[in-house]
Structure formats: structure tokens, C-alpha cells
């Protein structure tokens, strides 16, 4: 490695130093530039949120040191999306702000990037129309953003000097890809819940840093698969369906659903006040000296469709719902075949118990489509319990069973999209969300099913239940 490469390998590198590399290149085998204005807006928002920090880490960039006829270049193996976005942002600053800068240190720093940024953009070629479109749209959006008066010279200084990436330089291209794959295989970049963990750890209030280990301890005790299922099967779907949105796949592009407000940084908007009051009251109550006598404690009043409070409360919320949902699902799926079912300590009526026993035992329950409908049913029960507790739970289970499994009886094949469409077109989640009392849900009229409508096969046990409940017509 030459001197420059040694300075980059396994180092923390500022944005200014990264974009000043004269041999930077995007190899032709890389995928198209897919970051959109949404990604750019997220980056710009991070700059505002973290501008008072001594440094802000943007991620990692992995280089392959490539020697072409004696001309060394650093091919970006991983990190091209953020690197190109930073390049566009700095190019916009050069075009829009450079001449009018008053701070000489900021002006001098930006001046040093004029040549390398220009050389890179003139030399680099992109064959994909997707890349051309996104590069153009993001550049125009970047110019609009940096032209705003609230994008200050201090923000420019923060971007260039205190925003950083971790850089790695590898000589062998196969080694570089192996390194990239090993990073992804460990979920560091791709697992959505890992991205959320990293985000919310950064969001901890300065006064709560000492609470990090305690707050994250339950999260760390869980297997990655448990967290994946918690978010993908339940939290993501319930929150989306409650807002009338599709909820098929939970990927890293959807993690914004679990990013909310930082109570120390958000303005005193009226909508934040209920969260702020609850947040501080719960802490104040739990720290009163009387708690040492009565040994009582108060948990934060979480609700599945409420705005997330970033940092400590996010981890508390995850812990709360992981334990509650695990208990609900385990009771539903593994209840005693003889004794009455108890959900969160509440004993169910005979018909509700019969419904759960049937769902746990009918012959076709393990088919993929049947598993989708069971998840749909479980999500609805979980959301009802989150809203009303065990009040009239047995009647709710009856209603939610008919609502969910009418889809299974009517459809010959149930796919993920089938489940999603049923949730949206007959949206009981919105009804639960808007309900003031259980009767607002329990009195929702559901249509009976005619025998001629039933295209599902091997569902005799379910059909018997529908007949018993007078929801089936010959």
C-alpha cells in the first residue's frame, strides 16, 4: 500500500478527506445509484440533529486498491450510495455557496475540494438510467437544501470536518467482497432491527447515557431471529395496518416507522406534550422515595400505534411488546386442550377456547396460506388487547376469528398479498384504533359466508365453527 492507502485503511476519515481522494472510483460492476431524495433528506436531517456533536459517524466505506497500468485507483466496493450522495451535496455547496461564504476556514476547506470533486464527476461514467435519474434529482434537491438560510456555515463545517466514515482498504478484490459479505452476513448493515438499535443508541439523552446498558439488556438477551419476527410479523404490520398502509415485507427501507421524536431536541409542539408529560411523570414517580417503601413501579403507557420516543423508551417499548406478544401467542398456540385458555391471566369463555383449540389442531394449519391468516388473527387479537386489555376478550376473539378466517374459507390460495389486502380492505385495525369502547369493535357487522363462496380446501373444522356461530349459509 502507498502512504495514502495506509492512512485510509482501518481509519476514521472525515468527509473532506474522503472526497479529496484523487483516485476514487465507482467500478462498472457496482449496482446503480438508488438513493432518492428521501435518503438525501434523511442525511440532511441527521446533520441538523447531530450538529452539536463532536463527531457523527456515517458508516463504512470499503475500497479495493486497483492497479491499472501503473495507475492506482481506489474502487468503492461498499459505500457507493452514501459516497455519491456526499459528493453531490459538496458539489451543490461549491456551486451555490462557495463564493458567498464569510468564514475563511470553511471557504478554504471547500476550496480544496473543488478540483477533486470536479475531476471525479467528469471522469466517472454511469451506464444505468436509474443512476442518471437519481443523480440528477438528488443534485437538484441538494442545491435547494444548501441554498436555504437555515443551512448555515457551521453546518457546512460540521459536514466536512466532523462527519466521518470508517474506511478499509483491501488489495485483493475477492478479499474485499468477502469482507463486504461477512459484514452483511453478520447483519451489521442489512438487519432492520440492527439499524434501529444503532439509531436509538445514538438518540439517548446525554443525561441517560449511564442507563444504556440496562435499557438494552433485554434486547441483547434475545436471538436475532426473535427480534426479526417481533418487528416483521407483529409490530410492523399492526402499526401499518392501523394507519391504512400495506405491510407485507419489513426491510431496512421501512425502519423509519420506528423512528419518532427525541424529546430533548424536538420543539415544544403541542402534539409532543402528552408524550413529554408521560415520559417525565413516569420517571418522577419511579424515583420518589416512597417507592423504596411500597416497592411499586410504573411502566411507560405504551400503545402499538403511538409515536415512538427515541432512545431509552424505544428499547423499553421493544422489551414490553416482546414479552407481552410472546405471552399472548404462546397462550393462544399452546393452551391446554382440556382446561380453559387464559390470556394475560384472563380466562376465556367456552366458545373462544374452542376457537383457539380448533386453530391449534386443524389438519391444514401448517400450510403457508393458513400460517398467514393465523398471523393476521394474532395481530388483531394483540392490537385489541393493547387497546382494551381483557375487557370482553372472548367476544373479541369470536369476532376476530370470523373476520380473519372468512378470508381463508373464500380463497383457494392465500398468499402474503392476500393477507395484506384483506387487512386493508376490511380494516379492523383502523376500527380498533378509532374505537372508544369494546362495543365499537364487537358491534361491527360481518357478512355471512355462502357455501358457494368457499373455495378453500381441507377446512372442514373451520367450516363447522362458522356454522355453529351462524356465519355460514348453505
C-alpha positions as CSV (number, residue, x, y, z in Angstrom):
1,X,0.0,0.0,0.0
2,X,1.1,3.5,-0.7
3,X,1.1,6.2,2.0
4,X,-2.4,7.5,1.2
5,X,-3.8,4.0,1.4
6,X,-2.2,3.3,4.7
7,X,-3.8,6.4,6.1
8,X,-7.2,5.2,4.9
9,X,-7.0,1.5,6.0
10,X,-9.0,0.9,9.2
11,X,-9.2,4.6,9.8
12,X,-11.8,7.1,10.8
13,X,-11.9,9.5,7.8
14,X,-13.7,12.9,7.6
15,X,-16.0,13.7,4.6
16,X,-13.4,16.3,3.5
17,X,-10.6,13.7,3.4
18,X,-12.8,11.1,1.7
19,X,-13.9,13.4,-1.1
20,X,-10.3,14.7,-1.5
21,X,-9.0,11.3,-2.7
22,X,-7.9,11.8,-6.2
23,X,-8.1,8.1,-7.2
24,X,-11.6,7.5,-6.0
25,X,-13.7,5.4,-8.5
26,X,-17.0,3.6,-8.8
27,X,-16.3,0.3,-10.7
28,X,-18.6,-0.7,-13.5
29,X,-19.8,-3.8,-11.8
30,X,-21.4,-1.8,-9.0
31,X,-25.2,-1.7,-8.8
32,X,-27.0,1.5,-9.9
33,X,-27.2,4.6,-7.7
34,X,-30.5,4.1,-6.0
35,X,-30.6,6.6,-3.2
36,X,-33.5,9.0,-3.8
37,X,-34.5,12.4,-2.4
38,X,-35.9,10.6,0.7
39,X,-32.4,9.3,1.5
40,X,-30.9,12.7,0.9
41,X,-33.5,14.3,3.2
42,X,-32.7,11.7,5.9
43,X,-29.0,12.6,5.6
44,X,-29.7,16.3,5.8
45,X,-32.0,15.8,8.8
46,X,-29.2,13.9,10.6
47,X,-26.9,16.8,10.0
48,X,-29.3,19.1,11.8
49,X,-30.0,16.7,14.7
50,X,-26.3,15.9,15.4
51,X,-24.7,19.2,14.5
52,X,-23.8,19.8,18.2
53,X,-21.9,16.5,18.5
54,X,-18.1,16.5,18.4
55,X,-18.4,13.9,15.6
56,X,-21.0,12.0,13.6
57,X,-20.3,8.6,12.1
58,X,-22.0,8.0,8.7
59,X,-21.0,4.3,8.2
60,X,-18.2,2.4,6.5
61,X,-16.6,2.6,3.1
62,X,-14.7,-0.4,1.8
63,X,-12.1,0.1,-1.0
64,X,-10.4,-2.3,-3.4
65,X,-6.9,-0.9,-4.3
66,X,-6.8,-1.4,-8.1
67,X,-3.7,-1.0,-10.2
68,X,-4.5,-0.4,-13.8
69,X,-1.3,0.0,-16.0
70,X,0.5,1.7,-13.1
71,X,-2.4,4.0,-12.3
72,X,-3.6,3.2,-8.8
73,X,-7.3,3.8,-8.0
74,X,-9.5,3.0,-5.1
75,X,-12.6,1.2,-6.2
76,X,-15.5,1.5,-3.8
77,X,-16.8,-2.0,-3.0
78,X,-19.2,-0.9,-0.3
79,X,-20.5,2.6,0.5
80,X,-21.0,4.0,-3.0
81,X,-24.5,5.2,-2.3
82,X,-23.5,7.4,0.7
83,X,-20.2,8.5,-1.0
84,X,-22.0,9.6,-4.2
85,X,-24.6,11.5,-2.1
86,X,-21.9,13.3,-0.2
87,X,-20.2,14.1,-3.5
88,X,-23.5,15.6,-4.8
89,X,-24.0,17.6,-1.6
90,X,-20.5,19.1,-1.7
91,X,-20.8,19.8,-5.4
92,X,-24.0,21.7,-4.6
93,X,-22.2,23.7,-1.9
94,X,-19.4,24.6,-4.3
95,X,-21.9,25.8,-6.9
96,X,-24.3,27.6,-4.6
97,X,-22.5,28.8,-1.5
98,X,-18.7,28.9,-2.1
99,X,-18.5,32.5,-3.4
100,X,-20.6,33.9,-0.6
101,X,-19.0,32.2,2.4
102,X,-17.9,34.6,5.2
103,X,-15.9,32.1,7.3
104,X,-12.5,31.8,5.8
105,X,-11.8,28.4,7.3
106,X,-14.9,27.0,5.8
107,X,-14.2,28.7,2.4
108,X,-10.6,27.3,2.4
109,X,-11.8,23.8,3.2
110,X,-14.4,23.8,0.5
111,X,-11.9,25.4,-2.0
112,X,-9.6,22.3,-1.6
113,X,-12.5,20.1,-2.8
114,X,-13.3,21.9,-6.0
115,X,-10.7,20.1,-8.1
116,X,-11.1,16.5,-6.8
117,X,-14.9,16.7,-6.9
118,X,-14.8,18.1,-10.4
119,X,-12.3,15.5,-11.6
120,X,-14.3,12.6,-10.1
121,X,-17.6,13.8,-11.6
122,X,-16.1,14.4,-15.0
123,X,-14.2,11.1,-15.0
124,X,-16.9,8.8,-13.6
125,X,-19.4,7.2,-16.0
126,X,-22.8,5.7,-15.2
127,X,-24.5,3.3,-17.6
128,X,-27.8,3.0,-15.8
129,X,-30.8,5.2,-16.5
130,X,-31.7,4.7,-12.8
131,X,-28.4,6.2,-11.8
132,X,-28.7,9.2,-14.1
133,X,-32.2,10.0,-12.9
134,X,-31.4,9.7,-9.2
135,X,-28.1,11.6,-9.5
136,X,-29.9,14.5,-11.3
137,X,-32.8,14.6,-8.9
138,X,-30.6,14.4,-5.8
139,X,-28.3,17.1,-7.1
140,X,-31.2,19.5,-7.7
141,X,-32.6,18.7,-4.3
142,X,-29.2,19.2,-2.7
143,X,-28.9,22.7,-4.3
144,X,-32.3,23.6,-3.0
145,X,-31.3,22.4,0.5
146,X,-28.0,24.2,0.8
147,X,-29.4,27.4,-0.5
148,X,-31.8,27.7,2.5
149,X,-30.8,30.2,5.1
150,X,-31.1,27.6,7.9
151,X,-28.2,25.6,6.2
152,X,-25.5,27.6,8.0
153,X,-21.8,27.9,7.5
154,X,-21.5,25.9,10.8
155,X,-23.5,23.2,9.2
156,X,-21.0,23.1,6.2
157,X,-18.1,22.9,8.7
158,X,-19.8,20.1,10.5
159,X,-20.4,18.2,7.3
160,X,-16.9,18.5,6.0
161,X,-14.9,18.1,9.2
162,X,-16.9,16.3,11.8
163,X,-19.0,13.9,9.8
164,X,-16.9,10.8,9.3
165,X,-16.8,7.3,7.7
166,X,-14.8,4.3,8.7
167,X,-12.6,3.3,5.8
168,X,-11.0,0.0,4.9
169,X,-8.5,-0.7,2.0
170,X,-8.0,-4.2,0.7
171,X,-5.7,-5.3,-2.1
172,X,-7.5,-8.4,-3.4
173,X,-10.9,-7.9,-4.9
174,X,-12.2,-11.3,-3.7
175,X,-11.0,-10.4,-0.2
176,X,-12.8,-7.1,-0.5
177,X,-16.1,-8.8,-1.4
178,X,-15.6,-11.4,1.2
179,X,-15.1,-8.6,3.8
180,X,-18.3,-6.9,2.5
181,X,-20.3,-10.2,2.6
182,X,-19.1,-11.0,6.1
183,X,-20.2,-7.6,7.3
184,X,-23.6,-8.2,5.8
185,X,-23.8,-11.8,6.9
186,X,-23.5,-10.6,10.5
187,X,-26.4,-8.2,9.8
188,X,-24.5,-5.1,10.5
189,X,-25.8,-3.3,7.5
190,X,-28.8,-5.3,6.4
191,X,-30.8,-6.4,9.5
192,X,-33.5,-3.7,10.1
193,X,-33.6,-4.2,13.8
194,X,-29.9,-3.8,14.0
195,X,-30.2,-0.5,12.1
196,X,-32.9,0.6,14.7
197,X,-30.6,-0.4,17.5
198,X,-27.8,1.7,16.2
199,X,-30.1,4.7,15.6
200,X,-31.8,4.6,19.0
201,X,-28.5,4.1,20.9
202,X,-27.4,7.4,19.3
203,X,-30.6,9.0,20.4
204,X,-30.1,8.5,24.1
205,X,-30.2,11.7,26.0
206,X,-26.9,12.9,27.5
207,X,-28.4,12.5,31.0
208,X,-29.3,8.9,30.3
209,X,-26.0,7.6,28.9
210,X,-25.5,5.6,32.2
211,X,-28.8,3.8,31.5
212,X,-27.8,2.4,28.1
213,X,-26.6,-1.0,29.3
214,X,-29.6,-1.5,31.5
215,X,-32.0,-0.3,28.8
216,X,-30.6,-2.6,26.1
217,X,-30.0,-5.7,28.3
218,X,-33.3,-7.4,27.3
219,X,-32.7,-6.6,23.6
220,X,-29.2,-8.2,23.9
221,X,-30.7,-11.3,25.6
222,X,-32.8,-12.1,22.6
223,X,-31.8,-14.0,19.5
224,X,-31.7,-12.0,16.3
225,X,-34.5,-14.3,14.9
226,X,-36.7,-13.3,17.8
227,X,-36.3,-9.6,17.1
228,X,-36.8,-10.2,13.4
229,X,-40.1,-11.9,14.0
230,X,-41.3,-9.4,16.6
231,X,-40.8,-6.5,14.2
232,X,-41.7,-8.2,10.9
233,X,-44.7,-10.3,11.9
234,X,-46.3,-8.1,14.6
235,X,-45.1,-4.5,15.3
236,X,-44.5,-3.5,11.7
237,X,-47.8,-5.0,10.4
238,X,-50.0,-3.7,13.2
239,X,-48.6,-0.2,13.1
240,X,-49.0,-0.1,9.3
241,X,-52.5,-1.6,9.1
242,X,-53.7,0.7,11.9
243,X,-52.8,3.6,9.6
244,X,-54.3,2.0,6.5
245,X,-51.0,1.1,4.9
246,X,-49.7,-2.1,3.3
247,X,-47.5,-4.2,5.5
248,X,-46.1,-7.1,3.5
249,X,-42.3,-7.0,4.0
250,X,-40.3,-5.3,6.7
251,X,-36.9,-4.3,5.3
252,X,-34.3,-1.7,6.1
253,X,-36.0,0.9,4.0
254,X,-39.0,0.7,6.3
255,X,-37.3,1.3,9.6
256,X,-38.5,4.9,9.6
257,X,-41.8,3.6,11.0
258,X,-39.9,3.0,14.3
259,X,-38.2,6.4,14.5
260,X,-40.1,9.1,16.3
261,X,-39.2,12.1,18.4
262,X,-36.2,12.9,20.5
263,X,-37.8,14.8,23.5
264,X,-34.7,16.8,24.1
265,X,-34.4,18.0,20.6
266,X,-37.9,18.4,19.2
267,X,-39.5,21.7,19.6
268,X,-42.3,22.4,22.1
269,X,-45.0,21.4,19.6
270,X,-48.5,20.7,21.2
271,X,-48.6,17.2,19.8
272,X,-45.5,16.2,21.8
273,X,-46.8,17.4,25.2
274,X,-48.7,14.2,26.1
275,X,-45.5,12.2,25.4
276,X,-43.3,14.6,27.3
277,X,-45.6,14.6,30.3
278,X,-45.9,10.8,30.4
279,X,-42.1,10.5,30.0
280,X,-41.2,12.7,32.9
281,X,-44.0,11.7,35.2
282,X,-43.2,8.0,35.0
283,X,-39.6,8.7,35.8
284,X,-40.5,11.1,38.6
285,X,-42.9,8.5,40.1
286,X,-40.4,5.7,40.0
287,X,-37.7,7.8,41.6
288,X,-39.8,9.0,44.6
289,X,-38.5,7.8,48.0
290,X,-41.9,6.2,48.6
291,X,-41.1,3.5,46.1
292,X,-38.4,2.2,48.5
293,X,-41.3,1.6,50.9
294,X,-44.2,0.3,48.8
295,X,-42.0,-1.4,46.1
296,X,-44.3,-0.2,43.4
297,X,-43.2,0.9,39.9
298,X,-44.9,2.4,36.9
299,X,-44.2,1.3,33.3
300,X,-44.5,3.8,30.5
301,X,-48.0,3.6,29.0
302,X,-47.1,2.3,25.5
303,X,-49.5,1.8,22.7
304,X,-48.8,0.0,19.5
305,X,-49.9,2.8,17.2
306,X,-48.4,5.7,19.2
307,X,-45.4,7.8,18.1
308,X,-42.1,6.3,19.2
309,X,-40.0,8.2,21.7
310,X,-36.4,7.8,20.5
311,X,-33.6,6.4,22.7
312,X,-34.4,4.7,26.0
313,X,-38.1,4.5,25.6
314,X,-37.7,2.7,22.3
315,X,-35.8,-0.2,23.9
316,X,-38.3,-0.2,26.8
317,X,-41.2,-0.4,24.2
318,X,-39.5,-3.3,22.4
319,X,-39.0,-5.2,25.7
320,X,-42.6,-4.5,26.7
321,X,-44.1,-5.8,23.5
322,X,-41.7,-8.7,23.1
323,X,-42.7,-10.1,26.4
324,X,-46.4,-9.3,26.0
325,X,-46.7,-10.6,22.5
326,X,-44.7,-13.7,23.3
327,X,-47.1,-14.4,26.2
328,X,-50.2,-13.9,24.1
329,X,-49.1,-16.0,21.2
330,X,-47.7,-18.8,23.4
331,X,-51.0,-18.9,25.3
332,X,-53.0,-19.0,22.1
333,X,-50.9,-21.6,20.4
334,X,-50.1,-23.9,23.3
335,X,-53.1,-23.7,25.6
336,X,-54.2,-26.8,27.4
337,X,-56.7,-28.9,25.3
338,X,-58.8,-29.7,28.4
339,X,-58.6,-26.6,30.7
340,X,-59.9,-23.2,29.7
341,X,-57.4,-20.9,28.0
342,X,-56.1,-17.9,29.9
343,X,-54.8,-14.9,28.0
344,X,-52.8,-12.5,30.2
345,X,-54.4,-14.1,33.2
346,X,-58.0,-13.8,31.9
347,X,-60.0,-17.0,31.5
348,X,-61.8,-17.2,28.2
349,X,-65.4,-18.4,27.6
350,X,-66.1,-21.8,26.2
351,X,-66.6,-20.7,22.5
352,X,-63.4,-18.6,22.5
353,X,-61.5,-21.6,23.9
354,X,-63.0,-23.9,21.2
355,X,-61.9,-21.4,18.5
356,X,-58.3,-21.5,19.8
357,X,-58.2,-25.3,20.1
358,X,-59.5,-25.6,16.6
359,X,-56.9,-23.2,15.2
360,X,-54.2,-25.2,17.0
361,X,-55.3,-28.6,15.8
362,X,-57.0,-28.5,12.4
363,X,-55.1,-30.5,9.8
364,X,-54.1,-27.8,7.3
365,X,-53.0,-25.2,9.8
366,X,-49.3,-25.6,8.8
367,X,-49.8,-24.6,5.2
368,X,-48.2,-21.3,4.2
369,X,-51.5,-19.6,3.5
370,X,-53.0,-20.8,6.8
371,X,-50.0,-19.5,8.6
372,X,-50.5,-16.1,7.1
373,X,-54.1,-16.0,8.2
374,X,-53.1,-17.1,11.7
375,X,-50.7,-14.2,11.9
376,X,-53.4,-11.9,10.7
377,X,-55.7,-13.2,13.5
378,X,-52.9,-13.0,16.1
379,X,-52.1,-9.4,15.1
380,X,-55.8,-8.4,15.5
381,X,-56.0,-10.0,19.0
382,X,-52.8,-8.4,20.1
383,X,-54.0,-4.9,18.9
384,X,-57.4,-5.4,20.7
385,X,-55.6,-6.4,23.9
386,X,-53.3,-3.4,23.6
387,X,-56.3,-1.1,23.3
388,X,-58.8,-2.6,25.7
389,X,-57.0,-5.2,27.8
390,X,-59.0,-8.3,28.5
391,X,-62.4,-6.5,28.6
392,X,-64.8,-8.6,26.6
393,X,-61.9,-10.5,25.2
394,X,-63.8,-13.7,24.5
395,X,-66.3,-11.9,22.3
396,X,-63.5,-10.1,20.6
397,X,-61.8,-13.5,19.8
398,X,-65.1,-14.7,18.2
399,X,-65.4,-11.6,16.1
400,X,-61.7,-11.6,15.0
401,X,-61.8,-15.2,14.1
402,X,-64.8,-14.7,11.8
403,X,-63.1,-11.6,10.3
404,X,-59.8,-13.3,9.6
405,X,-60.8,-16.8,8.6
406,X,-63.5,-15.8,6.3
407,X,-60.6,-14.9,4.0
408,X,-59.2,-18.4,4.4
409,X,-62.5,-20.1,3.6
410,X,-63.1,-17.9,0.5
411,X,-59.7,-18.2,-1.1
412,X,-58.3,-21.3,-2.7
413,X,-54.8,-20.0,-2.4
414,X,-53.7,-17.5,0.3
415,X,-50.5,-15.5,-0.4
416,X,-48.8,-12.8,1.6
417,X,-50.6,-10.2,-0.6
418,X,-53.9,-11.9,0.1
419,X,-53.5,-11.4,3.8
420,X,-52.4,-7.8,3.3
421,X,-55.3,-7.0,1.0
422,X,-57.8,-8.5,3.4
423,X,-56.4,-6.4,6.3
424,X,-56.6,-3.2,4.2
425,X,-60.0,-3.8,2.5
426,X,-61.8,-5.0,5.7
427,X,-59.6,-3.0,8.1
428,X,-60.5,-4.0,11.6
429,X,-57.2,-2.4,12.8
430,X,-58.4,1.1,11.9
431,X,-61.7,0.3,13.6
432,X,-59.9,-0.8,16.8
433,X,-57.7,2.3,16.6
434,X,-60.7,4.6,16.3
435,X,-62.8,2.7,18.9
436,X,-63.7,4.4,22.2
437,X,-65.0,1.2,23.8
438,X,-65.0,-2.5,23.0
439,X,-68.6,-2.4,21.6
440,X,-67.3,-0.2,18.8
441,X,-65.4,-3.2,17.6
442,X,-67.7,-6.0,18.7
443,X,-70.8,-4.5,17.0
444,X,-69.1,-4.2,13.6
445,X,-71.3,-6.3,11.3
446,X,-69.6,-9.1,9.4
447,X,-71.3,-10.8,6.5
448,X,-72.1,-14.4,6.5
449,X,-70.4,-16.8,4.1
450,X,-72.3,-18.8,1.5
451,X,-71.2,-22.3,0.7
452,X,-70.9,-21.2,-3.0
453,X,-68.3,-18.6,-2.0
454,X,-66.0,-21.1,-0.2
455,X,-63.0,-22.1,-2.4
456,X,-60.6,-23.1,0.3
457,X,-59.9,-26.8,0.7
458,X,-59.3,-29.1,3.7
459,X,-61.0,-26.7,6.1
460,X,-63.9,-28.8,7.5
461,X,-63.1,-27.9,11.1
462,X,-63.2,-24.2,10.4
463,X,-66.5,-24.6,8.5
464,X,-68.1,-26.4,11.4
465,X,-67.2,-23.4,13.7
466,X,-68.7,-21.0,11.2
467,X,-71.9,-23.0,11.1
468,X,-72.0,-23.1,15.0
469,X,-71.6,-19.3,15.1
470,X,-74.3,-18.8,12.4
471,X,-71.9,-17.2,9.9
472,X,-72.3,-20.0,7.2
473,X,-75.1,-20.4,4.8
474,X,-75.7,-23.5,2.6
